[in-house]
């Protein structure tokens, strides 16, 4: 239940509508028993996505980036170059049928991978995503937004490696206005995707073991 999960990394910028169609097709194939589960890492061109709880007052968008209805939970999120996006198509029918546990395990995987590249990230009660720093330095470094369709997951997470942080000014990210956003680059940990990708892959087996009932 670990070895048959496909690990896919796309080069370049993947248009959001193409990624969404690809995910929907993959989920249908998994449900039909015609494809393996998948973890897909990619980057998007600059855009905003609206989750099912999106509040139009939280979209300013002075740069006029395209806005997509994502179909996932949550509010507005930014995606763009320099941000590692991870889409997970996993069969929770095989892995416990517990969405809350899935999100908790996903957060743990991101925390483990960030720790590998020298960043101590954490959950915060009552907030969505992953956080670093304290006091005036507290900021968000990772976001989560998932959808589950007949127990197969879509969407997933994003981690800011080296995006243009000014682009987040077009929205209230995930509805949380009190705190800023940061990145690995802003924290002095480099702008290269490769170390984070290696860390995510190295900790994938532990994530799947935590997720899947014995």
Secondary structure, 3 states (H helix, E strand, C coil): CCCCCEEEEEEEECCHHHHHHHHHHHHHHHHCCCCCCEEEEEECCCEEEECCCCCHHHECCCCCCEEEECCCCCCEEEECCCEEEEEEECECCCCCCCHHHHHHHHHHHHHHHHHHCCCCCECCCCCCCEEECCHHHCEEEEEEEEEEECCEEEEEEEEECCCCHHHHHHECHHHCCCCEECCCCCCCCCCCHHHHHHHHHHHHHHHHHHHCCC
